[in-house]
């Protein structure tokens, strides 16, 4: 964005920071066949009839049971295996979460010298997001659901999933959030209906918001993107305001 690129990025990070501070496993043993069990039981009974009680006890003979008998030899191995599996699963889940980033495209345009916000607000009242302060009198924020075409494949969630946002400023800027290139003209046409002093060649700048839920810092940024834990309405207003002013200043400086 020319000379305003570095300053606007720094201003954006500082302004967002200031605003945000104000606002069981089971196993079984194979059972023997019925004929084998019958034979074993019958043979045992016959032997017991001829063996003295003292010899029976000295042999330490026990009847076999069909119920599984847990062995302490394998208990520790089983518990350790479950613990290791659980630990690996949690580590893998945490790794995936850390790497999960949602990219939301942001496009700033300067297309005219004046936009009638009152008439625009009256026509699109169902899409206007109510302002939160008096300072919002020089812009309006609009929200659209899957308009006018299919959902853009941005891979976003919540704000990035199927909502589109447009912040329009009285001095002629419009900032679009989560709107793909082939949808831009449809949104800008809504602005042109209420604009005066349309430029023969409008100015444009591309930006991006990256959502990273497990971000340790409040935010991170670069010359053409910013990383946030989540993008909410306040963030859209702030980012839109900084980019809208920046691209307008870039235009007026170029006219000097």
N, C-alpha and C positions, 0 to 999 in steps of 0.2 A: 504494500500500500504506500510505497514511496517512503518519505521521511517519517511518516506517522506510524509505520509498522511497528518499530521497536518501542516507541513511546506508548502506543495504544495497548500493546501486549502487557507491558509493565503496569499501566493504569488499570487494565482489566483484572489482573491478579490482585492488585491492592484493593480495588473497589469491591470485588467479590468477597475478599477476606474481611473487610470492615463490615460489609452488610451481613455476612453470615454470622458475625459475632453478635450482632444486635438481634437479629431475628432467631434250640439245644440239639444239639446233635444227638441222634439215637442210633443204636446198633443192635443186631440180633444174631444168635448162633443158629446154625442149621439144625433142624430137628431130625431125629432118626425116623425111619419108616415104622409103621405100626407093627409089622411082622417082626422086625428086629427088636423092638421094645418088648413085645410079648415074649419072644424067646428069651431075652435077657432076664426079664422078671421071673419067668418060670424056672430058668436054670438057677437063678439065685436062691429062689425058695427051696429048691431041692437040695442045694448045697447047705443051706442053713439047717435043714432037718438033720444032717449028719455031722455038723460041726459043733463042737462044744462052745458054750457062750464065751469062755475065756479066750479061745482061739479067734472067735469073731471079733472081739474087741481088740485083740492084739494085731489083727490084720488092719484095723482101722477102716473097714469097708463102709462106703457111703453110697446110697442110691443116687442115681443120676437125676437131675431136675431139668425140665424143659425151659425153665426161666433163666434168663441171662444173669450171670454173676459178675459184677464189675470187678476188675482186677486192679489193685493199687499200683501195679507195675506200669499200666498204660494210662492211669488217671492223669498223672503229671504231664505226659506227652500230649494228651488231648487238650488239657487246659492251656498249655503253652501254645499249642497250635491255634486255638481259638483266639487267644490274646494277640498273637502275631498277625493273624488275619485281620482282626479288628483294628489294630494299630496301622497296618498297611493301608487299609481302606480309608481311615481318617486322614492319613498323610496324603493319599492320592486325591481325596476330595478337597482338601485344603489347597493343594497345588493347582487343581483345576479352577477353584474359585479365585485364586490369586491371578491366574492368567486370563480370566474372563474379562474382556473389555468390550463395551458397547460403543460403537462409533455413530455419532449423530452429526450429519453434515449441516453446516451453517453457511448461508450465502447472504452477503450484504450488497445492496444496490442503492445507487443514488440516481434517481430517474427524473426528478423535476425540482423546481425551486419552491414549490408550495403544494401542500395537500390539505384538502378540507376534511378535517377529522370529524367534525360534527355531522356532516352529510354521510360520511362513510360509516360512522357509528350508527346512524339511524337506519341505514340500509342493511347493515349486517349485525344488527343488535343481538341476534341469537348466537352469534359467534364471539362477541366481545367478552373479554375477561374483565370483571369489575376491577377498577383501579384500587390500589391500597393506600394511596396518599395523593395530596394535591399536586405534588411534583409531576404526576403522570398526565398533566393536562396537555403536554406537548406531544403526546404519543398515545396510541391505543394498541392493545395486544389482542390478537384474535386467535381462536383455536378451532381447528377443523378436524373432523374424524373421517379418515379415509376419503379425502376429497381432493380432486374430482375423479381420480382414477384409482387403480389398485394400490394396495399398501406397498410402500417402497421397501425394498429388501435391504434395510439398514442393519438388521440384526439387533435392533434395540429392544428394550423392555420398558414397560410403563410408558413414559413419555416417548421413548424411541420406537414403540411398537406400531401404533396406528394413528397416533395424534400428530397433526402438523400445526406449527405455530408461525404466526407472522406478526412482527412488531413494526408498526408504521409511524413515522415521525412527521410532524407538521412541516419541517424544513425540507422534506423531499426524499428521505431515506426509507428503505424498507429492508428488514432483516428476516430471512426465512429459516426456519428450523425443521429438520427432518423432511425436506422436500427435494426430490430428485430433479435432475436437470430437465428431464422431459415434462415435468409438471410445473416448472417455474413460470412459464408464460401465462398459464391459467390463473395463477395467483397474482402476478403483476398486473394483469388486465383488470382485476378488481380494484387495484390502486389507481390505475390510470384514469378510471372513470371519474375520480374525484380529485385529480391532480391538475395543476396549471403550470405553465412554463416548462413543459416537457423538454428534456434534453434531446438533441439530435443523436447523441451517442451516450448512453447511460454508462456509469461506472459500476464495476462489479469486483467483489473480493470474496474469496473462498476461505472458510474457517472450519474448524471441527471441534466438537466436544466429545471427549472420551470419558465414559462412565466406568469407574473401577470401584466396586463396592468395598473392597478390602484395602483401599488406599490408606497408608499410614498417615500421610500428611493431609492437611485440609484440601490442598490442591497442588497441582504441578502444571507447568505450562511451557510452551515454546512459541516461536514467532507466528505460527498459524494454527495452533491448537491449545486446548486447555484440558487437563485431566481433573475430574471431580469424582467424589464418591457417588453422587447422584445429581441429576439436573432437575430442579423443580421450577415452579413458575417465577419465583424471585430471581433465580439464576438466569432464566430466559430474559427477564426484563433488564437485568444488569448487563449481560453480554450484548443484548440487542442495543442498549443505549450506547455503550462504548463503541461498538462497531459502526452504528449508525452515525455517530458524531465523527468518527475517524474517517470514514469514506467521504463524508460531506466536506470536512476540512481539506482532505486530499484534493478534492475537486476545486475548491475555491483558491487554494494555494497555487494550483496549476494555472489559474486564470490571471495571476499577478504578473 
